[in-house]
Amino acid sequence: MLVIKNPFKRNKPIVNNDIKPVAKKHESSLGWVTVWQIIITLMVVVFLILIHPVPERLSKHLVIGSFVVSWLIIVFKLWNNYFTRAVVIIATVFIFVTYYGSNKVIVSDELIRLSYIENLKNYENTNYMSGGENRIGIDSSGLIRRPMIDTFIEMGFKTKNMQYIRMALSIWMDDYAISDIYNNYKGMYIDILKFCSICEITDKNIKSGDILIYDNYSQVYIYLGNNEWIEVNPHDKKTIIVSAIPALSIMREISGKVVRWKVLES
């Protein structure tokens, strides 16, 4: 018998109590493409700040903040579990911020001194720029500080000791002038000798890496060893290496003192 189905008749819904709703998998609202776009943008900002010879304190904080934000974005993207995220973040803080991130490898003062001298020489012929602290432009304060920053970064990567990286960041973040160095800023520098004439300075009473500062802060020389000094020359408007302090300074008997990085003191 042929049965014709009524097309206007509603079908009864099938009820099956055994069917359970499937929980939706939690997914991040940000796709990987968006994540990388954000991170790349932040890194471009960091690069532009770092190549600027005279970064402001706010800019330096922005660099640190960009790295922190980028890391947090990656953490929240890779791990959905809140406990795992917390563990990763806490572990990161312990490694990079606290003493627990430092291994037992400690570099000798002499090795730091040699690396500092080599990094000082890398800034020869760098143009003078007030407030500058990189190879695009540098001033006397930057010439003292930046090679030490480079030295600590090198030591940090070589020894995998985050203590040196933190020391480099500390120097980089803390801007200070020649007058501060002269007055042993935050105990980072120590007095070696006070002089009334350049003639009093010899290889017997100074070491390579020592910093000579006039009492009026008008000129700064850093001793490289072998009777060579590096300075930011005000007339040439660039960093130069000289074999002796200019005779004019000797004739005038300009007074001053020699200081040394505390980390270079045995």
C-alpha positions as CSV (number, residue, x, y, z in Angstrom):
1,M,0.0,0.0,0.0
2,L,1.4,3.4,-1.0
3,V,1.6,5.8,1.9
4,I,1.9,9.5,1.1
5,K,3.6,11.6,3.8
6,N,1.9,14.8,4.8
7,P,4.4,17.5,4.2
8,F,2.6,19.9,6.6
9,K,2.7,17.6,9.6
10,R,5.4,18.4,12.1
11,N,7.9,15.8,13.1
12,K,8.2,15.0,16.8
13,P,11.6,15.9,18.2
14,I,13.8,12.9,19.2
15,V,14.4,13.0,22.9
16,N,17.5,11.3,24.1
17,N,18.5,11.9,27.6
18,D,21.9,10.2,27.0
19,I,23.1,13.0,24.8
20,K,25.2,15.5,26.9
21,P,26.2,18.9,25.8
22,V,29.9,19.2,24.8
23,A,31.8,21.8,26.7
24,K,33.4,24.3,24.5
25,K,37.2,24.4,24.7
26,H,38.4,27.7,26.1
27,E,40.3,29.6,23.4
28,S,42.2,32.9,23.7
29,S,40.4,35.8,22.2
30,L,43.7,36.8,20.4
31,G,44.9,34.8,17.4
32,W,48.6,34.1,16.9
33,V,48.7,36.5,14.0
34,T,47.4,39.3,16.2
35,V,49.8,38.3,19.0
36,W,52.8,38.5,16.8
37,Q,51.6,41.8,15.3
38,I,51.4,43.3,18.8
39,I,54.8,41.9,19.8
40,I,56.5,43.1,16.6
41,T,55.1,46.5,17.0
42,L,56.4,46.7,20.6
43,M,59.8,45.5,19.5
44,V,59.9,48.2,16.7
45,V,59.2,50.8,19.4
46,V,62.0,49.3,21.6
47,F,64.4,49.4,18.6
48,L,63.6,53.1,17.9
49,I,64.2,54.0,21.5
50,L,67.4,52.1,21.8
51,I,69.0,53.6,18.7
52,H,68.2,57.1,19.9
53,P,71.4,58.5,21.4
54,V,69.6,60.5,24.2
55,P,66.8,58.3,25.6
56,E,64.7,59.9,28.3
57,R,64.0,58.1,31.6
58,L,60.4,57.5,30.5
59,S,61.6,55.9,27.2
60,K,63.8,53.5,29.2
61,H,60.8,52.5,31.3
62,L,58.9,52.0,28.1
63,V,61.5,49.6,26.8
64,I,61.3,47.5,30.0
65,G,57.5,47.6,29.9
66,S,57.4,46.5,26.3
67,F,59.4,43.4,27.1
68,V,57.2,42.6,30.1
69,V,54.0,43.0,28.1
70,S,55.3,40.9,25.2
71,W,56.2,38.1,27.6
72,L,52.9,38.3,29.4
73,I,51.0,38.1,26.1
74,I,53.0,34.9,25.1
75,V,52.4,33.4,28.6
76,F,48.6,34.0,28.4
77,K,48.5,32.7,24.8
78,L,50.5,29.5,25.5
79,W,48.8,28.5,28.7
80,N,45.1,28.6,29.4
81,N,45.3,27.3,33.0
82,Y,45.6,30.1,35.5
83,F,47.8,28.1,37.8
84,T,50.3,27.3,35.1
85,R,50.4,31.0,34.1
86,A,51.1,32.0,37.7
87,V,53.9,29.4,38.0
88,V,55.5,30.6,34.8
89,I,55.3,34.3,35.8
90,I,56.7,33.6,39.3
91,A,59.5,31.5,37.8
92,T,60.4,34.3,35.4
93,V,60.5,36.8,38.3
94,F,62.8,34.5,40.3
95,I,65.1,34.0,37.4
96,F,65.4,37.6,36.2
97,V,64.7,39.8,39.2
98,T,65.9,37.9,42.3
99,Y,69.2,36.4,43.4
100,Y,68.0,32.9,42.5
101,G,68.6,33.7,38.9
102,S,72.3,34.0,39.5
103,N,74.6,31.0,39.2
104,K,77.9,30.7,40.9
105,V,80.1,31.9,38.1
106,I,81.7,35.2,39.1
107,V,84.1,37.0,36.7
108,S,87.3,38.4,38.1
109,D,87.8,42.1,38.5
110,E,90.7,42.0,36.0
111,L,88.6,40.3,33.3
112,I,85.9,43.0,33.8
113,R,88.7,45.6,33.5
114,L,90.0,44.2,30.3
115,S,86.6,43.9,28.7
116,Y,85.8,47.5,29.8
117,I,88.9,48.8,28.1
118,E,88.1,47.0,24.9
119,N,84.5,48.4,25.0
120,L,85.9,51.9,25.6
121,K,88.0,51.7,22.5
122,N,84.9,50.7,20.5
123,Y,83.6,54.2,21.0
124,E,86.6,55.9,19.4
125,N,85.5,58.5,16.7
126,T,81.9,58.5,18.1
127,N,80.4,62.0,17.6
128,Y,79.8,64.2,20.6
129,M,76.2,64.7,21.6
130,S,75.0,66.1,24.9
131,G,73.3,63.4,26.9
132,G,74.3,60.8,24.4
133,E,75.1,57.2,25.4
134,N,75.5,55.1,22.3
135,R,77.6,55.0,19.1
136,I,75.4,57.5,17.3
137,G,76.3,60.2,19.8
138,I,77.9,60.2,23.3
139,D,79.2,62.6,26.0
140,S,81.7,62.2,28.8
141,S,79.2,60.7,31.2
142,G,78.0,58.3,28.5
143,L,81.6,57.3,27.6
144,I,82.2,56.3,31.2
145,R,78.9,54.4,31.7
146,R,78.0,52.8,28.3
147,P,81.2,50.7,27.9
148,M,80.5,49.3,31.4
149,I,76.9,48.5,30.4
150,D,78.3,46.6,27.4
151,T,80.8,44.8,29.6
152,F,78.1,43.6,32.1
153,I,75.9,42.4,29.2
154,E,78.7,40.4,27.7
155,M,79.6,38.9,31.1
156,G,76.0,38.0,31.7
157,F,75.6,36.1,28.4
158,K,79.0,34.4,28.7
159,T,78.5,33.2,32.3
160,K,74.7,32.9,32.2
161,N,74.7,34.8,35.4
162,M,71.7,37.2,35.4
163,Q,73.4,39.3,38.2
164,Y,75.5,41.0,35.5
165,I,72.4,41.7,33.3
166,R,70.7,43.3,36.2
167,M,73.8,45.4,36.9
168,A,73.8,46.6,33.3
169,L,70.1,47.5,33.5
170,S,70.7,49.4,36.7
171,I,73.4,51.5,35.2
172,W,71.4,52.1,32.0
173,M,68.3,53.1,33.9
174,D,70.0,55.5,36.2
175,D,71.1,58.7,34.5
176,Y,73.7,60.9,36.2
177,A,76.3,63.5,35.3
178,I,80.1,63.9,35.6
179,S,79.6,65.9,38.8
180,D,77.8,62.9,40.3
181,I,80.7,60.6,39.3
182,Y,83.2,63.0,40.8
183,N,81.2,62.8,44.1
184,N,81.1,59.0,44.0
185,Y,77.5,58.6,43.0
186,K,75.7,55.9,45.1
187,G,79.0,54.4,46.1
188,M,79.6,53.1,42.6
189,Y,82.9,54.9,42.3
190,I,85.8,55.3,44.7
191,D,88.5,57.9,45.0
192,I,92.0,56.9,44.0
193,L,93.9,60.2,44.3
194,K,93.6,63.9,44.4
195,F,96.0,65.9,42.3
196,C,97.0,69.6,41.9
197,S,98.8,69.0,38.6
198,I,98.6,66.4,35.8
199,C,102.3,65.8,36.4
200,E,101.5,63.9,39.6
201,I,99.7,61.1,37.6
202,T,101.8,58.1,36.6
203,D,101.4,54.4,35.8
204,K,102.4,53.7,39.4
205,N,99.4,55.3,41.0
206,I,96.6,54.6,38.5
207,K,95.3,51.6,36.6
208,S,93.6,51.1,33.2
209,G,89.9,52.1,33.5
210,D,90.5,54.9,36.0
211,I,88.7,58.1,35.4
212,L,90.4,61.5,35.6
213,I,88.0,64.4,36.3
214,Y,89.0,68.1,36.6
215,D,87.6,69.9,39.7
216,N,85.5,72.2,37.5
217,Y,84.1,69.1,35.5
218,S,85.4,70.7,32.3
219,Q,87.2,67.7,31.0
220,V,87.3,63.9,31.6
221,Y,89.9,61.3,30.6
222,I,89.7,57.6,31.0
223,Y,93.0,55.7,31.2
224,L,93.4,52.9,28.7
225,G,96.9,51.8,29.8
226,N,100.2,52.2,28.0
227,N,100.0,56.0,28.4
228,E,96.9,56.2,26.4
229,W,93.7,58.1,27.4
230,I,90.3,58.3,25.8
231,E,88.2,61.5,26.0
232,V,85.2,63.2,24.4
233,N,87.2,66.1,22.8
234,P,85.2,69.4,22.9
235,H,87.1,70.8,19.9
236,D,86.9,67.8,17.6
237,K,83.3,67.1,18.8
238,K,84.1,63.4,18.9
239,T,85.7,60.7,21.0
240,I,89.5,60.4,20.5
241,I,92.4,58.5,22.0
242,V,95.4,60.6,23.0
243,S,98.9,59.5,24.1
244,A,99.1,62.2,26.8
245,I,97.0,64.8,28.6
246,P,97.3,68.1,26.6
247,A,100.3,70.2,27.6
248,L,98.0,73.2,28.2
249,S,96.4,71.4,31.1
250,I,99.9,70.8,32.6
251,M,100.9,74.4,32.2
252,R,97.8,75.7,33.9
253,E,98.2,73.1,36.7
254,I,94.5,72.2,36.7
255,S,93.5,70.3,39.8
256,G,91.2,67.3,39.9
257,K,91.0,63.8,41.1
258,V,91.0,60.2,39.8
259,V,88.1,57.9,40.5
260,R,87.6,54.2,39.8
261,W,84.6,52.0,39.2
262,K,84.1,50.1,42.5
263,V,83.6,46.9,40.6
264,L,87.2,47.2,39.3
265,E,88.6,47.5,42.8
266,S,90.2,44.2,43.9
